[in-house]
């Protein structure tokens, strides 16, 4: 799979808030933004979203391996 890089400008305050939320969820900023987009597109249940965030925080390496 070839990853394409896209630069998206964010206001500094928003970028900092997203980085803090990403860290709290145990994700990188890029992963967190992709996660939010997928949640919005697929309209996941809030309990499912909370469970995924918990898993990323508690077992980040296992989930990365599963994603490969």
RAURVEN-V974103 format. One record per pair of residues at least 12 apart in sequence whose C-alpha atoms are under 6 Angstrom apart, sorted by sequence separation. I is the first residue (numbers start at 1). J is the second residue. D is the distance in Angstrom with one decimal. If there is no record, write none. Layout:
I	J	D
I	J	D
//
This chain:
25	53	5.2
26	56	5.4
26	57	4.0
25	57	5.5
//
